[in-house]
Amino acid sequence: MSKLLILGGGFAGMWAALTAAREAHVAGKSLDVTLVSRDEYLTVRPRLYEPFEDGLRAPLRPVLEPVGVRFVPGEIGNVDAAARRVRVATGGSETTFDYDRLVLATGSVQRALPIPGAEFAYDIDTFAGAGRFDARLRDVLREPERTGALTFVIVGAGFTGIELATDMRRRIRVLADAALAGRARIVLVERNTMVGPDLGSKPRPILEAALRDVRVEVRLGVSLTAIDAEGVTLGGGERIASRTVIVAAGLAANPLTADLSAERDALGRVVVDDYLRVPTAPGVFAAGDSAHAKVDEEGHSALMSCQHACPMGKHAGYNASRELLGLEPRVYRQPMYVTCLDLGDAGAMLTSGWDREVQQTGEETKALKRTINTQWIYPPKGTREDILAASDIDGVWPPPT
Ligand SMILES: Cc1cc2nc3c(=O)[nH]c(=O)nc-3n(C[C@H](O)[C@H](O)[C@H](O)COP(=O)(O)OP(=O)(O)OC[C@H]3O[C@@H](n4cnc5c(N)ncnc54)[C@H](O)[C@@H]3O)c2cc1C
């Protein structure tokens, strides 16, 4: 039986596995589909700025096993594309997996800041990281009178930094009380001279107003030069006493991308062709945050986002499985692009198109963001038939209600 191996159980990897299982089912043929990932959960990374709870991740086995995908928990050590072999550490031993087709979907990682004391910083990049930050927040709120306890320095005014900064006061209110939330100092540091540097000019007035509304102190055009247990030093020598520094900038493709002798972009993502194949590695596809793929004919490429990772995963699983089944693959294109950003107590913002025309703000948008974050990006549920139906490359998940 032909073997399809999928590396990474995030959005791209899960959808690659499900779509491949569906294509084999529809073709009435057998395919050995195996997904290897660090743990048994899909971490819903877009929610990691929210108050920490177990529901920020979803178990993978209940969605993979009913459709016949084998799940293997393990740490992927290396990909040998020439030998079509992957080395995985599983429960204290090492296993090798051979494949006929491979989908690399190991996502992205946050790089540590290249400054002294980077190890003092927290992040919300992974479930474990978000858990550590939550524990820290609870600790400092227990001793609010200690110097720097109520000052939170957030590094990076991109999507993640803005969502975290605008939600911080609400989180403190929930964990402690309104008085401490009111006293907190939230500092958002951005080395560029504008907030949302990658978001373009159209949404900026809304972002700036939201940050003002929830009293986030924005420091633009400045970088951190050092972090220690008591605070941060900014370029120019200014010191901010803070016991909690959170880095929300500096994503790069997973280092496993370097195992493929392939072209990579500035973020380390493997450059793939129209079918999400890695041109220099026969049998290998890449999807999600690990892949640089063309989305339209206007020169845009996929961003590190769920919005792109899910359809890319579906296409990679579809194409890899159909190659093995002797069926036609399909070009990946995704011309439509929207952004839905949570702005904490200041509401939310929806933009459409690559120039990010603002479509909507306020309560309605907040409700939409909630639906996206708690329903649309979660794995499909239900019976084997429901999961297979949700895995149709032309289907819509979740079905409109
Ligand atoms: C705080 C935050 C907020 C975000 N907000 C949004 C948003 O609002 N909208 C949006 O569209 N996107 C958002 N994103 C981005 C989005 O989460 C990513 O683009 C998406 O998760 C990428 O999916 P992926 O499947 O490529 O990778 P991931 O979801 O990162 O999955 C990769 C998987 O591979 C596994 N893995 C990696 N290396 C190994 C290894 N060596 N061995 C075994 N397993 C391994 C990981 O454990 C993980 O399960 C946000 C991200 C963060 C961190």
Ligand as a Chemical Component Dictionary entry (heavy atoms), coordinates in Angstrom:
data_LIG
# 
_chem_comp.id                   LIG 
_chem_comp.type                 NON-POLYMER 
_chem_comp.pdbx_formal_charge   0 
_chem_comp.three_letter_code    LIG 
# 
loop_
_chem_comp_atom.comp_id 
_chem_comp_atom.atom_id 
_chem_comp_atom.alt_atom_id 
_chem_comp_atom.type_symbol 
_chem_comp_atom.charge 
_chem_comp_atom.model_Cartn_x 
_chem_comp_atom.model_Cartn_y 
_chem_comp_atom.model_Cartn_z 
_chem_comp_atom.pdbx_ordinal 
LIG C1  C1  C 0 -0.893 34.187 19.217 1  
LIG C2  C2  C 0 -1.178 33.886 17.778 2  
LIG C3  C3  C 0 -2.272 34.472 17.173 3  
LIG C4  C4  C 0 -2.575 34.182 15.845 4  
LIG N1  N1  N 0 -3.690 34.757 15.304 5  
LIG C5  C5  C 0 -4.080 34.402 14.071 6  
LIG C6  C6  C 0 -5.288 34.897 13.520 7  
LIG O1  O1  O 0 -6.002 35.698 14.145 8  
LIG N2  N2  N 0 -5.648 34.484 12.293 9  
LIG C7  C7  C 0 -4.901 33.613 11.572 10 
LIG O2  O2  O 0 -5.289 33.249 10.450 11 
LIG N3  N3  N 0 -3.719 33.143 12.047 12 
LIG C8  C8  C 0 -3.303 33.508 13.277 13 
LIG N4  N4  N 0 -2.124 33.013 13.791 14 
LIG C9  C9  C 0 -1.249 32.200 12.936 15 
LIG C10 C10 C 0 -1.707 30.751 12.854 16 
LIG O3  O3  O 0 -1.891 30.225 14.136 17 
LIG C11 C11 C 0 -0.672 29.950 12.095 18 
LIG O4  O4  O 0 -0.525 30.515 10.819 19 
LIG C12 C12 C 0 -1.102 28.484 11.966 20 
LIG O5  O5  O 0 -1.097 27.878 13.233 21 
LIG C13 C13 C 0 -0.182 27.744 11.013 22 
LIG O6  O6  O 0 -0.628 26.433 10.897 23 
LIG P1  P1  P 0 0.406  25.269 10.587 24 
LIG O7  O7  O 0 -0.389 24.015 10.523 25 
LIG O8  O8  O 0 1.270  25.634 9.463  26 
LIG O9  O9  O 0 1.364  25.231 11.867 27 
LIG P2  P2  P 0 1.051  24.974 13.388 28 
LIG O10 O10 O 0 -0.361 25.287 13.711 29 
LIG O11 O11 O 0 2.108  25.678 14.136 30 
LIG O12 O12 O 0 1.236  23.399 13.557 31 
LIG C14 C14 C 0 2.512  22.803 13.437 32 
LIG C15 C15 C 0 2.488  21.484 14.170 33 
LIG O13 O13 O 0 3.724  20.812 13.972 34 
LIG C16 C16 C 0 4.198  20.310 15.206 35 
LIG N5  N5  N 0 5.658  20.236 15.152 36 
LIG C17 C17 C 0 6.520  21.235 14.855 37 
LIG N6  N6  N 0 7.797  20.780 14.894 38 
LIG C18 C18 C 0 7.728  19.469 15.238 39 
LIG C19 C19 C 0 8.698  18.469 15.461 40 
LIG N7  N7  N 0 10.016 18.697 15.314 41 
LIG N8  N8  N 0 8.259  17.226 15.824 42 
LIG C20 C20 C 0 6.939  16.978 15.967 43 
LIG N9  N9  N 0 5.978  17.888 15.755 44 
LIG C21 C21 C 0 6.368  19.122 15.400 45 
LIG C22 C22 C 0 3.717  21.348 16.219 46 
LIG O14 O14 O 0 3.709  20.832 17.519 47 
LIG C23 C23 C 0 2.324  21.644 15.668 48 
LIG O15 O15 O 0 1.416  20.693 16.124 49 
LIG C24 C24 C 0 -1.769 33.291 15.112 50 
LIG C25 C25 C 0 -0.657 32.704 15.715 51 
LIG C26 C26 C 0 -0.347 32.988 17.021 52 
LIG C27 C27 C 0 0.846  32.340 17.673 53 
# 
loop_
_chem_comp_bond.comp_id 
_chem_comp_bond.atom_id_1 
_chem_comp_bond.atom_id_2 
_chem_comp_bond.value_order 
_chem_comp_bond.pdbx_ordinal 
LIG C1  C2  SING 1  
LIG C2  C3  SING 2  
LIG C2  C26 DOUB 3  
LIG C3  C4  DOUB 4  
LIG C4  N1  SING 5  
LIG C4  C24 SING 6  
LIG N1  C5  DOUB 7  
LIG C5  C6  SING 8  
LIG C5  C8  SING 9  
LIG C6  O1  DOUB 10 
LIG C6  N2  SING 11 
LIG N2  C7  SING 12 
LIG C7  O2  DOUB 13 
LIG C7  N3  SING 14 
LIG N3  C8  DOUB 15 
LIG C8  N4  SING 16 
LIG N4  C9  SING 17 
LIG N4  C24 SING 18 
LIG C9  C10 SING 19 
LIG C10 O3  SING 20 
LIG C10 C11 SING 21 
LIG C11 O4  SING 22 
LIG C11 C12 SING 23 
LIG C12 O5  SING 24 
LIG C12 C13 SING 25 
LIG C13 O6  SING 26 
LIG O6  P1  SING 27 
LIG P1  O7  DOUB 28 
LIG P1  O8  SING 29 
LIG P1  O9  SING 30 
LIG O9  P2  SING 31 
LIG P2  O10 DOUB 32 
LIG P2  O11 SING 33 
LIG P2  O12 SING 34 
LIG O12 C14 SING 35 
LIG C14 C15 SING 36 
LIG C15 O13 SING 37 
LIG C15 C23 SING 38 
LIG O13 C16 SING 39 
LIG C16 N5  SING 40 
LIG C16 C22 SING 41 
LIG N5  C17 SING 42 
LIG N5  C21 SING 43 
LIG C17 N6  DOUB 44 
LIG N6  C18 SING 45 
LIG C18 C19 SING 46 
LIG C18 C21 DOUB 47 
LIG C19 N7  SING 48 
LIG C19 N8  DOUB 49 
LIG N8  C20 SING 50 
LIG C20 N9  DOUB 51 
LIG N9  C21 SING 52 
LIG C22 O14 SING 53 
LIG C22 C23 SING 54 
LIG C23 O15 SING 55 
LIG C24 C25 DOUB 56 
LIG C25 C26 SING 57 
LIG C26 C27 SING 58 
# 
